[in-house]
Amino acid sequence: MPDHPEEEARAAAVEPRDSSRQADVGGKVNAIIEAAEAAAEEISQNARRDASKVAQQAEQRAAALIEELTREAAQAKAEADQYARDIREAADSYGSQHRRSAEEEALHVVADAEAKARAMLEKARTSSEQTERETVQRHQTLQREAKMLEERKQRVLESLRDLAAQLQDALVEPAEMARQDESLVNALDVDRRR
């Protein structure tokens, strides 16, 4: 029959409480890790969705701008062509002596209109290229931000895992110390060994 039944009962009661605490802490740490992973995934999805929207909007703006400038250039050329036709008709009515000067003026008007149309198209191309560059830069920025968030998530997860391991070790140590103390007491108890 043991000499210290109260100590044995106390040790038996402490051990289930410690394992219950360890399970609670482990569960909480797992819940924190899962919440961090879910938040990081949501942030990453939002960043990808935003990058896609920005790229799509930039493409739409560039297409609209090109269409508008092309339409304006076509309208300017049509007006110039109409003006040239009007001048030619007027020149025919003035007679042959004025025809040459009128045709030259018409050619100048057409050349000017074509130069304006080329300038407008070049402006549209330049604007489109600028918009595309900005879109690419924005997309790259969003990708870098998403990568940084992913790396940050990994660092947080590693820190949480380290913390969980430290907590686990901290909870296990008191139970081991109590068993070691008890075995030391038993070893030193001379009456009990007899």
C-alpha positions as CSV (number, residue, x, y, z in Angstrom):
1,M,0.0,0.0,0.0
2,P,1.5,3.4,-1.0
3,D,2.6,5.8,1.8
4,H,1.4,9.0,-0.1
5,P,-1.9,8.4,-1.7
6,E,-2.8,12.2,-1.8
7,E,0.3,13.0,-3.9
8,E,-0.5,10.2,-6.3
9,A,-4.1,11.4,-6.7
10,R,-2.9,15.0,-7.2
11,A,-0.4,13.9,-9.9
12,A,-3.1,11.9,-11.6
13,A,-5.5,14.9,-11.6
14,V,-2.8,17.3,-12.9
15,E,-1.9,15.2,-15.9
16,P,-5.4,15.2,-17.6
17,R,-5.7,18.9,-17.0
18,D,-2.4,19.6,-18.6
19,S,-3.3,17.5,-21.7
20,S,-6.7,19.3,-21.8
21,R,-4.9,22.7,-21.8
22,Q,-2.4,21.5,-24.4
23,A,-5.3,20.4,-26.6
24,D,-7.1,23.8,-26.1
25,V,-3.9,25.8,-26.9
26,G,-3.2,23.6,-29.9
27,G,-6.7,24.0,-31.2
28,K,-6.5,27.8,-30.8
29,V,-3.1,27.9,-32.5
30,N,-4.5,25.8,-35.4
31,A,-7.5,28.2,-35.6
32,I,-5.2,31.2,-35.8
33,I,-3.1,29.6,-38.5
34,E,-6.2,28.7,-40.5
35,A,-7.6,32.2,-40.1
36,A,-4.2,33.7,-41.3
37,E,-4.1,31.4,-44.3
38,A,-7.7,32.2,-45.2
39,A,-7.1,36.0,-44.9
40,A,-3.9,35.7,-47.0
41,E,-5.7,33.8,-49.7
42,E,-8.5,36.4,-49.7
43,I,-6.0,39.2,-50.0
44,S,-4.2,37.4,-52.8
45,Q,-7.5,36.8,-54.7
46,N,-8.5,40.4,-54.3
47,A,-5.1,41.6,-55.6
48,R,-5.4,39.3,-58.7
49,R,-9.0,40.5,-59.2
50,D,-8.0,44.2,-58.9
51,A,-5.1,43.6,-61.4
52,S,-7.4,42.0,-63.9
53,K,-9.9,44.9,-63.6
54,V,-7.2,47.5,-64.0
55,A,-5.8,45.8,-67.1
56,Q,-9.3,45.4,-68.5
57,Q,-10.2,49.0,-67.9
58,A,-7.0,50.2,-69.4
59,E,-7.6,48.1,-72.5
60,Q,-11.1,49.4,-72.8
61,R,-9.9,53.0,-72.4
62,A,-7.1,52.5,-75.0
63,A,-9.6,50.9,-77.5
64,A,-12.1,53.7,-77.0
65,L,-9.4,56.4,-77.4
66,I,-8.1,54.7,-80.6
67,E,-11.6,54.4,-82.0
68,E,-12.4,58.1,-81.2
69,L,-9.2,59.4,-82.7
70,T,-9.6,57.2,-85.8
71,R,-13.1,58.5,-86.2
72,E,-12.0,62.1,-85.9
73,A,-9.2,61.5,-88.4
74,A,-11.6,59.9,-90.8
75,Q,-14.1,62.8,-90.4
76,A,-11.3,65.3,-90.9
77,K,-10.2,63.5,-94.1
78,A,-13.8,63.3,-95.3
79,E,-14.3,67.0,-94.7
80,A,-11.0,67.7,-96.5
81,D,-12.1,65.6,-99.4
82,Q,-15.4,67.3,-99.5
83,Y,-13.6,70.7,-99.4
84,A,-11.3,69.6,-102.2
85,R,-14.2,68.5,-104.3
86,D,-15.9,71.9,-103.7
87,I,-12.8,73.7,-104.6
88,R,-12.4,71.7,-107.8
89,E,-16.0,72.4,-108.8
90,A,-15.5,76.1,-108.2
91,A,-12.3,76.0,-110.2
92,D,-14.1,74.4,-113.1
93,S,-16.7,77.2,-113.1
94,Y,-14.0,79.9,-113.1
95,G,-12.4,78.4,-116.1
96,S,-9.2,76.8,-117.1
97,Q,-6.9,79.7,-116.1
98,H,-7.9,79.4,-112.5
99,R,-8.0,75.6,-112.5
100,R,-4.3,75.0,-111.8
101,S,-4.2,77.3,-108.7
102,A,-7.4,75.8,-107.3
103,E,-6.1,72.2,-107.7
104,E,-2.8,73.2,-106.0
105,E,-4.8,74.6,-103.1
106,A,-6.9,71.5,-103.0
107,L,-3.7,69.3,-102.9
108,H,-2.4,71.5,-100.1
109,V,-5.6,71.1,-98.2
110,V,-5.6,67.3,-98.7
111,A,-1.9,67.1,-97.7
112,D,-2.7,69.1,-94.6
113,A,-5.7,66.9,-93.8
114,E,-3.6,63.8,-94.3
115,A,-0.8,65.2,-92.2
116,K,-3.4,66.0,-89.5
117,A,-4.8,62.5,-89.8
118,R,-1.4,61.0,-89.5
119,A,-0.6,63.2,-86.5
120,M,-3.9,62.1,-84.9
121,L,-3.2,58.5,-85.5
122,E,0.3,58.8,-84.2
123,K,-1.1,60.6,-81.1
124,A,-3.6,57.7,-80.7
125,R,-0.8,55.1,-81.0
126,T,1.3,57.0,-78.5
127,S,-1.5,57.4,-76.1
128,S,-2.4,53.7,-76.5
129,E,1.2,52.6,-75.9
130,Q,1.4,54.9,-72.8
131,T,-1.8,53.4,-71.5
132,E,-0.6,49.9,-72.2
133,R,2.8,50.7,-70.4
134,E,0.8,52.0,-67.4
135,T,-1.3,48.9,-67.4
136,V,1.7,46.7,-67.5
137,Q,3.4,48.6,-64.7
138,R,0.2,48.5,-62.6
139,H,-0.1,44.8,-63.2
140,Q,3.5,44.3,-62.2
141,T,3.1,46.4,-59.1
142,L,0.0,44.3,-58.1
143,Q,1.9,41.1,-58.8
144,R,4.8,42.3,-56.6
145,E,2.3,43.3,-53.9
146,A,0.6,39.9,-54.1
147,K,4.1,38.2,-53.9
148,M,5.0,40.3,-50.8
149,L,1.7,39.4,-49.2
150,E,2.3,35.7,-49.9
151,E,5.8,36.0,-48.4
152,R,4.4,37.8,-45.4
153,K,1.8,35.1,-45.0
154,Q,4.5,32.5,-45.0
155,R,6.6,34.3,-42.4
156,V,3.5,34.7,-40.2
157,L,2.6,31.0,-40.6
158,E,6.2,30.1,-39.7
159,S,6.1,32.3,-36.7
160,L,2.8,30.9,-35.6
161,R,4.2,27.3,-36.0
162,D,7.2,28.2,-34.0
163,L,5.0,29.7,-31.3
164,A,2.8,26.6,-31.3
165,A,5.9,24.4,-30.9
166,Q,7.2,26.6,-28.0
167,L,3.8,26.5,-26.3
168,Q,3.7,22.8,-26.8
169,D,7.2,22.4,-25.3
170,A,6.2,24.8,-22.4
171,L,3.1,22.7,-21.6
172,V,5.0,19.4,-21.8
173,E,7.9,20.5,-19.5
174,P,5.9,21.0,-16.3
175,A,4.4,17.5,-16.6
176,E,7.8,16.0,-17.1
177,M,9.3,18.0,-14.2
178,A,6.5,16.7,-11.9
179,R,7.2,13.1,-12.9
180,Q,11.0,13.6,-12.3
181,D,10.3,15.2,-8.9
182,E,8.1,12.3,-8.0
183,S,10.7,9.7,-9.0
184,L,13.3,11.6,-7.1
185,V,11.1,11.6,-4.0
186,N,10.5,7.9,-4.4
187,A,14.2,7.2,-4.8
188,L,15.0,9.1,-1.6
189,D,12.2,7.6,0.4
190,V,14.1,4.9,2.3
191,D,11.1,3.6,4.3
192,R,9.2,3.0,1.1
193,R,12.0,0.9,-0.5
194,R,12.1,-1.5,2.5
